[in-house]
Amino acid sequence: MIYWIFAFIATGFAYLSVHVKGRKLKIIEGQTIVYPDKISFGLSFLVYFIPAAIRYGIGQDYFYTYAPTFRWIANKVINSETHSLIRYNEWGFTALNKIIACFTSDYQWIFVITALISLILVYQSIKKDSVNIPFSVLMLVLGSYYLASYNFVRQCIAIAIFAYSLRYVEERKPMQYFICAALATTMHTISIIYFPFYFLGNIKLKKKIYYILPIAVIGILAICQPFVIRIISLTRFSRNIRLGQHYNLFLSAVVLIVYYATIVGFNEKDKRYRIYANDLLIATCCIGISSFTGATDRLIYAYYYINFLSIPYVFKYAKWGKNAKLIKLAIIIVLIGLWIFEHIYYDQFSVLPYESIIKW
């Protein structure tokens, strides 16, 4: 698989970036902070960026949404048909299209620029907040954020902004966080759900609440299923009702496993651990809706796809005791299983086979 080739090469450069001689080290509150070597880290970035930038026809929305929208904006072809599709995009993303269209009419540039934006934000988050930089770089493929970004262009930019903004939740800087949440909303409307996370991220719950709450929420939503479906049927996501249920069940099972593994090893004194646990708690609660409609799997993605930061952190600081190696292995196995189901069997993001604008 070509995406795993990208992943292993990028991870290799990331590994070199934190092991090369002369890298910067800084000790904060007893913890050693490693600043990756700029050249090696930059090469790791390019390994992911170049394929994303020069991809062609990959992702269901490549020709369905993004290419035609840019072409219509660049050529100023606005009619009843195109206006409805352009309105489907958030104003921030439409503005980005218009800015790019001022310099070129080639729609490939929208994919170049969006890949650049999302991966710069992701790599900045990894550089500043990851406790295991090579593992985080590998998780971009293993955890599916990278492949999702080929199709869910707008939402993955929003997720990248959210990942970058988590430091402001930990540092209690509301102004910076809400600015980031507002910017994310201009890329994808679902990012509205990020606004309350500033308060929810630091909530201290008893461990038994973490165990019970997701099951209770999922149960309540299952009982209220007809009412929830009725609400969704009144929105633009009505066409997605009942779509992708089998995939959602598999995704839901993996999120539940990762969540409960995180809670089993809960480190109550660790603020960053609590933020990731609360993030996964919300993703897990969203399963109650996603289990019966394909529209709201985006709710799970919104919180779960920061796994390139959360899972490496949990692996390092979870209190699993003697079972640590076994639990880590189990998580890796279920992640690989989900990846195979997503991309080999289900082709969730329509990213296979890989094609580029360069014809060999």
C-alpha atoms as one frame of an Amber mdcrd trajectory, in Angstrom:
protein
   0.000   0.000   0.000   1.446   3.288  -1.140   0.037   5.173   1.871   2.008
   2.927   4.214   5.137   3.649   2.188   4.466   7.354   2.793   3.854   6.619
   6.480   7.041   4.626   7.068   9.251   7.112   5.214   7.676  10.086   7.043
   7.995   8.247  10.366  11.628   7.451   9.608  12.424  11.127   9.044  10.464
  12.006  12.197  12.516   9.472  14.151  15.734  10.993  12.847  14.482  14.463
  13.745  14.362  13.623  17.458  17.545  11.537  17.535  19.908  13.613  15.434
  22.751  15.242  17.344  22.408  18.926  18.115  18.627  18.940  18.518  17.231
  21.329  21.103  16.167  20.094  24.535  14.260  21.989  27.179  13.192  20.901
  30.660   9.767  22.191  31.790   8.308  21.101  35.145  10.666  18.146  35.256
   9.801  16.940  31.747  12.317  16.985  28.913  10.864  18.667  25.823  12.474
  17.603  22.552  12.517  20.041  19.654  12.872  18.057  16.425  15.620  18.818
  13.944  14.125  21.212  11.376  15.519  19.530   8.275  14.489  15.967   9.148
  11.117  17.118  10.464  10.579  19.185   7.327  11.365  16.183   5.133   8.810
  14.152   7.081   6.256  16.879   6.372   7.054  16.845   2.644   6.571  13.076
   2.411   2.926  13.567   3.386   2.395  16.933   1.729   3.587  16.217  -1.820
   1.303  13.203  -2.463  -1.660  15.103  -0.989  -0.908  18.150  -3.121  -0.513
  16.348  -6.454  -3.297  13.790  -6.002  -5.799  13.550  -8.813  -9.402  12.367
  -8.675  -8.969  10.847  -5.205 -11.804  11.136  -2.736 -15.508  11.073  -3.499
 -15.751  14.862  -3.298 -12.766  15.637  -5.551 -14.891  15.956  -8.707 -18.250
  16.023  -6.928 -17.633  19.136  -4.836 -14.200  20.741  -4.686 -13.047  20.829
  -8.320 -16.367  22.076  -9.779 -16.854  24.608  -6.982 -13.440  26.131  -7.609
 -13.953  26.104 -11.370 -17.278  27.907 -11.068 -15.845  30.500  -8.682 -12.751
  31.068 -10.837 -14.814  31.425 -14.020 -17.545  33.415 -12.249 -20.209  30.971
 -13.429 -22.948  31.499 -10.856 -26.446  30.173 -11.579 -29.154  28.405  -9.578
 -27.290  25.065  -9.751 -23.849  26.339  -8.889 -25.110  28.805  -6.296 -26.664
  26.011  -4.220 -23.419  23.989  -4.283 -21.263  26.999  -3.422 -23.635  27.853
  -0.557 -23.128  24.310   0.721 -19.546  25.315   1.545 -18.868  27.508   4.552
 -17.952  31.121   3.868 -14.349  30.717   5.012 -13.727  27.907   2.551 -15.506
  29.842  -0.213 -13.300  32.854   0.568 -10.218  30.628   0.315 -11.389  29.493
  -3.119 -11.862  33.100  -4.214  -8.378  34.103  -3.006  -6.740  31.224  -4.896
  -8.869  32.019  -7.967  -7.321  35.506  -8.035  -4.016  33.895  -9.010  -4.973
  30.809 -11.008  -7.937  29.081 -12.637  -6.397  25.616 -12.139  -8.504  23.778
  -9.551  -5.532  21.602  -8.541  -4.306  24.518  -6.472  -7.221  24.212  -4.062
  -5.889  20.774  -3.141  -2.314  22.053  -2.874  -3.273  24.896  -0.546  -5.695
  22.916   1.619  -3.135  20.116   2.041  -0.547  22.738   3.006  -2.847  24.360
   5.578  -4.002  21.148   7.246  -0.554  19.518   7.387   1.208  22.640   8.641
  -1.294  22.817  11.509  -0.979  19.085  12.182   2.823  19.123  12.165   2.897
  22.213  14.384   0.617  20.391  16.838   2.859  17.320  16.742   5.979  19.447
  17.193   4.574  21.329  20.188   2.327  18.785  21.891   3.268  15.226  20.954
   5.104  13.146  23.546   6.228  10.716  20.831   6.758  12.521  17.537   7.507
   9.457  15.342   4.453   7.622  16.699   2.250  10.673  16.050   3.492  10.872
  12.460   2.731   7.175  11.974  -0.716   7.645  13.541  -1.645  10.084  10.767
  -2.072   7.033   8.521  -2.837   4.353  11.120  -5.471   6.570  12.736  -6.817
   7.577   9.287  -6.647  11.385   9.629  -4.328  11.647   6.628  -6.492   9.533
   4.326  -9.659  11.249   5.531  -8.106  14.603   4.607  -8.076  13.519   0.952
 -11.876  13.506   0.987 -13.099  15.470   4.021 -11.004  18.482   3.059 -12.954
  21.121   4.953 -13.563  19.106   8.101  -9.962  17.915   8.324  -8.749  21.514
   8.232 -11.188  22.187  11.083  -9.906  19.143  13.001  -6.320  20.343  12.489
  -7.262  23.739  13.931  -8.919  22.007  16.909  -5.847  19.859  17.525  -3.658
  22.974  17.438  -5.979  24.806  19.866  -5.948  22.148  22.613  -2.936  23.795
  24.228  -5.168  26.791  24.949  -7.627  24.551  26.802  -4.805  23.274  28.988
  -3.309  26.731  29.483  -6.742  28.289  30.140  -6.504  30.884  27.378 -10.125
  31.356  26.270  -9.550  34.150  23.752  -7.033  32.152  21.698  -9.150  29.000
  21.890 -12.395  30.635  20.786 -10.641  32.381  17.899  -9.433  28.966  16.730
 -12.921  27.468  17.161 -14.402  30.343  15.143 -11.855  29.808  12.354 -12.646
  26.086  12.328 -16.347  26.905  11.961 -15.629  28.941   8.830 -14.223  25.745
   7.312 -16.925  23.311   8.475 -20.171  24.062  10.312 -19.883  20.988  12.529
 -17.008  22.758  14.295 -19.638  24.592  16.342 -19.367  21.621  18.698 -15.812
  22.704  19.553 -16.927  25.856  21.395 -18.120  24.110  24.597 -15.019  21.929
  24.722 -13.086  24.763  26.323 -15.227  24.133  29.412 -15.792  20.396  28.932
 -12.134  19.600  28.320 -11.078  20.343  31.894 -14.115  18.935  33.686 -13.122
  16.557  36.481 -15.331  13.487  36.634 -15.151  10.487  38.902 -13.794   7.393
  37.216 -17.081   5.518  37.546 -18.833   8.352  35.673 -16.427   7.840  32.774
 -17.449   4.182  32.710 -21.202   4.735  32.955 -21.861   7.947  30.993 -21.194
   6.716  27.408 -23.384   3.632  27.911 -26.168   5.786  29.386 -26.005   8.332
  26.544 -25.905   5.645  23.851 -28.881   3.914  25.484 -30.934   7.094  25.750
 -30.207   8.060  22.130 -31.143   4.562  20.974 -34.517   4.924  22.727 -34.982
   8.378  21.176 -33.898   7.156  17.730 -37.164   8.023  15.890 -37.104  11.563
  17.286 -33.427  12.096  16.378 -33.952  10.756  12.850 -36.884  13.132  12.464
 -34.671  16.077  13.370 -31.928  14.964  10.950 -34.513  14.500   8.177 -35.207
  18.232   8.363 -31.560  19.126   7.703 -29.293  18.937   4.655 -27.974  15.631
   6.024 -31.306  13.871   5.503 -29.934  12.006   2.474 -27.382  10.320   4.727
 -29.903   8.655   7.020 -29.332   4.910   7.161 -26.162   5.173   5.066 -22.889
   3.657   6.239 -24.331   1.905   9.276 -22.071  -1.155   8.991 -19.000   1.048
   8.805 -20.238   3.140  11.735 -20.669   0.054  13.899 -17.064  -0.986  13.252
 -15.781   2.543  13.895 -17.921   2.774  17.030 -16.504  -0.484  18.397 -12.924
   0.739  17.919 -13.652   4.125  19.517 -15.231   2.346  22.486 -12.188   0.096
  22.896  -9.753   3.029  22.725 -11.907   5.053  25.115 -12.266   2.382  27.788
  -8.572   1.484  27.534  -7.863   5.168  28.177 -10.149   5.219  31.204  -8.743
   1.985  32.643  -5.359   3.706  32.764  -6.762   7.094  33.778  -4.133   9.409
  35.222  -6.257  11.752  37.351  -3.425  14.166  38.185  -2.486  14.714  34.547
  -4.406  17.649  33.046  -3.500  16.817  29.441  -4.568  13.192  29.970  -7.918
  14.416  31.280  -8.388  16.607  28.201  -7.809  13.646  25.893 -10.080  11.440
  28.030 -12.863  14.039  27.843 -12.316  14.380  24.099 -12.748  10.614  23.687
 -15.743  10.684  26.038 -17.550  13.075  23.688 -16.583  11.003  20.631 -17.904
   7.904  22.390 -21.191   9.575  23.328 -21.669  10.557  19.673 -21.821   6.846
  18.842 -25.432   6.854  20.001 -26.407   8.910  16.962 -23.912   7.525  14.466
 -25.078   3.955  15.024 -28.251   4.586  13.076 -27.362   7.256  10.549 -24.423
   7.847   8.249 -24.726  11.610   8.589 -23.346  11.972  12.071 -20.202   9.890
  11.848 -18.716  13.361  11.309 -19.382  14.008  15.014 -17.132  11.097  15.927
 -14.454  12.234  13.461 -14.510  15.754  14.920 -13.191  14.501  18.246 -11.651
  11.110  17.510  -9.346  12.216  14.672  -6.970  14.020  17.007  -5.792  10.474
  17.792  -2.362  11.362  16.380  -1.900  13.327  19.614  -4.115  11.489  22.092
  -3.108   7.860  21.538   0.680   8.444  21.808   0.027  10.410  25.006  -2.176
   7.689  26.476   0.408   5.041  25.549   3.038   6.924  27.509   1.130   8.021
  30.603  -1.701   5.519  31.125  -1.452   3.573  34.390  -1.983   0.080  33.017
   0.534  -1.623  35.268   1.595  -5.125  34.262  -0.980  -5.225  31.461   0.467
  -2.206  29.635   2.109  -4.123  26.783  -0.949  -6.296  26.237  -3.319  -3.307
  26.151  -1.060  -1.386  23.767  -0.885  -4.404  21.466  -4.674  -4.792  21.570
  -5.174  -1.134  20.615  -2.714  -1.404  17.719  -4.454  -4.560  16.485  -7.938
  -2.975  16.514  -6.581   0.151  14.795  -5.052  -1.993  12.051  -8.300  -3.940
  11.795 -10.326  -0.748  11.397  -7.842   0.553   8.824  -8.166  -2.615   6.733
 -11.960  -2.457   6.971 -12.048   1.262   6.138  -9.672   1.328   3.223  -9.395
  -2.196   1.838 -12.892  -3.584   2.304 -15.169  -0.528   2.597 -13.080   2.121
   0.783 -14.580   4.676   3.137 -12.826   7.732   1.712 -12.437   6.565  -1.913
  -8.644   6.941  -1.788  -7.720   3.746  -3.621  -5.926   3.445  -5.913  -3.687
   6.467  -5.506  -3.393   8.652  -8.611  -1.532  11.887  -9.196  -1.433  14.667
 -11.777   1.978  13.305 -12.782   1.563  10.569 -15.376   4.468   8.145 -15.462
